[in-house]
Amino acid sequence: MLVKGQRYQKSRNISGMRGLPALGAWLALFGGLTGCAGAEAPAASAAQSPVLAQAAVTPAPQLSPSAAAAAPGAASGTVSMAPSAPRVPPQIAEQALVDAREAMQKKQWSRLDDLIPTASATPLVGSYAQYWALRQRVNNPTLPIPQAELQQFMATNSDDYLADRIKADWIVAAARAGDYATVNQLGPVVNSNASVDCSRLMAQHLTGQAVTERQAIEAFEPVSACWSMLDQLVEHKVVGWGALQFELRAILETSKTGNAQRMAALMFDGAHMRSYAALMKDPRKWLGTQKAPATREQRELVTLALSRLARGKDRVEAESYIEKNWATKVARQDMQWVWGQFGLIAALNVEAQAVRWYRRSGSAPMTDYNHAWEVRSELRQTPINWKEVDRAILKMTAEQQAEPVWVYWRGRAMAGQGDSGTARKFYASLRNELSFYGQLAVEELGEPLSLPPAPVPVTQAEFDQAQANPDLQRAIKLFRLGWRPEAVPEWNFALRGMNDRQLRAAAELARYEQIYDRVVNTSLRTKDEIDFSQRFVAPFEGRVTEKARLIDLDPAWVYGLIRQESRFITDARSHVGASGLMQLMPATARWVAKKIGMTDFTPSSVNDFDTNTILGTSYLDMVLQKLDGSQLLATAGYNAGPGRPVQWRSKLTGTVEGAVFAETIPFTETRLYVKHVMSNAVYYSMMFTGQSQSLKQRLGTVSPQAARQVALP
């Protein structure tokens, strides 16, 4: 394969074509180039090979009479429909599209409409300008839905992804407008979401079709369309008190009090909602005004108030208060749920006594989240009571018990109780699980870790077919423009229906284009052909290894961390502002640069490969040294801040194995991050050395130490 320079990482600024104030002059200048207007289009054959998944254009639905009669209304700003026109030079068209995207982002809708005819001529991706304009009209409830334009866009657009997206937006808008017949006629979409699912369920219900409580609860997420659906289904008694009660309690666990209040409003009348507001503000004060509950609503309000006491400063004192004043006035199962909430809050604060409350929770229905923390609280005990671990896992649903994490710990619980035969069956079921717990399970079986056999390489013909796929080419064009938010879903949509060989060929295409996150994520979709050269790609020709070895860091660990941090996207930027391959926060980058004497550092250079890797590996090494050389603790510290693992370690009651420490990290993001990075590091080490490695050895053990200040950002 050809080796290209690093591309498609940053937004492109087309030199000399910032805007189109003088479009006529540009058209005149490029008038002689119209004969080669398609020169920048990919070299793809008109007849796509049958081996590639064909993307059927979404058919235009037959609208309901009410929808067909609706007119878009010229006064409301009808969307320009890219008319047939003389060819526009590609450079002009592409710059118009860039400007159209800017207009969309700035909500300059008239400017966007003006740019559509020119922008639409951009090869492969010109439909985006019209899509942005249509989406704005559809999502604006003050404007009529542009039915005719939507129908035409969906029927004639060559970009199946955008047709699917606008169809989804239309479904939500039609449901919001009460046009349920159109919602039903539009049917399902390929890439659905909660808003679409809830809109379709509401339309089905309100047009006389059967909708069940389970369907509604499974579809529900706290978004506008789902709240509307739930309002209707509660009013019509499709969704009952029990389901609402479970959802309210689950939402309160996440501290989303606004969503909880809205759910409560579906359960309680005005007087009870005033009580709800009072108990949420000060549960102890509100409880002081209450007597033994007599109604269903009163019982739930008291139960919620008692559970909120767990969030106070002194849980032990709150427990005594409940025992003295309320334990005999509340139903047994409700009281068990309250103790489960005490256990959860204690576990999230890494308190050893969490198990005491969890063991009082009995058989009360709990969320998967809370069941998981009951098991984790048992794992943090020293010594571990494996019978209690087993009991806690068995309280989970069958679906949750089947997750690799709990299969592994169930096996450990069996082994801890002396049943090695059953334990080995659990471990063996994870032998092909290429992840943290699959690795640990293989080690428990006493077998060496090994890489899966390399599959037959992608052929040139298979690569050529991937390269000729217009949907993948469209995504690549978007990557070239630096439009990652648009490019990633386009790429993923193009993968639908592909078999393992086609997926691996698409991953090779991404490698050729140096879009490394798509190499990994595309290859992860294969079922039988497991290609570790793609799943654990190691780009940049050893330059990462060089930076790591300069300060005596394990290159496999650094690669494992980068794979999780940025998937090798050099200008990756997180929602909190971390940047580059190693996702450095601006303040951390400045601090490290000063510490190591990097005098030429500027904030704008943080995405530079050398700058980012030097600063990132230097900081990682500093964290490692401060945390006693433990890669496990340093990985947690790199993600959550170096002081956090010090605090968590200080609350241990005895030495624990590294896997226990990793599984009981109280931050979900950090817990998953640590497990991924450490597992990645094992695989990279095996690939670099050609030798088996041990995840258990890499994790080590963690012993309690007094909390102390860590002088690092």
ABEGO torsion letter per residue (X at the ends): XBBBBBBGABBBBBBGAABAABAAAAAAAAAAAAAAAAAABBBBBABBBAABBBBBBBBBBBBBAAAAABBAEAAAGBBBBGBBBBBBBAAAAAAAAAAAAAAAAAGBAAAAAAAAAAAAABBGAAAAAAAAAAAAAAABAABBBBAAAAAAAAAABABAAAAAAAAAAAAAAAAAAGBAAAAAAAEBBABBBAAAAAAAAAAAAAAGBBBBAAAAAAABBBBAAAAAAAAAAAAAGABBAAAAAAAAAAAAAAGBAAAAAAAAAAABBAAAAAAAAAAAABAAAAAAABBBBABAAAAAAAAAAAAAAAABABAAAAAAAAAAAAAAABBAAAAAAAAAAAAAAAAAAGBAAAAAAAAAAEABBBBAAAAAAAAAAAAABOBBBAAAAAAAAAABBAAAAABAAAAAAAAAAAAAAGBAAAAAAAAAAAAABBBAAAAAAAAAAGBBBBBBBBBBBBBAAAAAAAAABAAAAAAAAAAAAGBAAAAAAAAAAAABGBBAAAAAAAAAAAAAAGBAAAAAAAAAABAABBBAAAABBBBGGGAAAAAAAAAGBBAAAAAAAAAAAAGGBAABBBAAGBBEAAGBBAAAAAAAAAAAGBAABBAAAAABAAAAAAAAAAAAAAAAAAAGGBAAAAAAAAAAEAAAAAAAAAABABBBBAAAAAAABABAAAAAAAAAAAAAAAAAAAAAAGBBBBAAAAAEBBBBBBBBBBBBX
